[in-house]
């Protein structure tokens, strides 16, 4: 079965202070076999890239209005007349505020929504097929389903 992957490379800004930010190359990744999630990989200059995974629905909503709580918060804003998507990420390793270009993120999100429209994610997981396969009796099951102990009841009803 073919599982499309929708990727987008883009440059985000890691906000260090109100006056200072640094560019961070990032990759947005959507896997149709994991239809509810979006994956973002940041290349922060450290030895290993940083991976974040959260609900696609959160990103879709965040393009239009502030949403999320806890580890991932997303909200749209304008900076110097540019549409920007802000992402506040919190982890035990620290917190980060990132700015992404809204048009790029929106265009990528639209592609994911065309491939897997909202509400059809469950079909992508193939749970129904997998359950049907699990629940289909096999010849070996017949042996298990038969009563292994012949009845001990005597004809006169004594035990």
HUGIHU-V920934 format. One record per helix or strand. SS is the DSSP state (~ for helix, > for strand). FROM is the first residue (numbers start at 0). LEN is the number of residues. If there is no record, write none. Layout:
<<SS	FROM	LEN> <SS	FROM	LEN>>
This chain:
<<>	4	13> <>	19	12> <~	31	3> <>	36	7> <>	49	6> <~	55	7> <>	66	3> <>	71	8> <>	81	10> <>	93	8> <~	101	14> <~	120	5> <~	126	9> <~	138	7>>
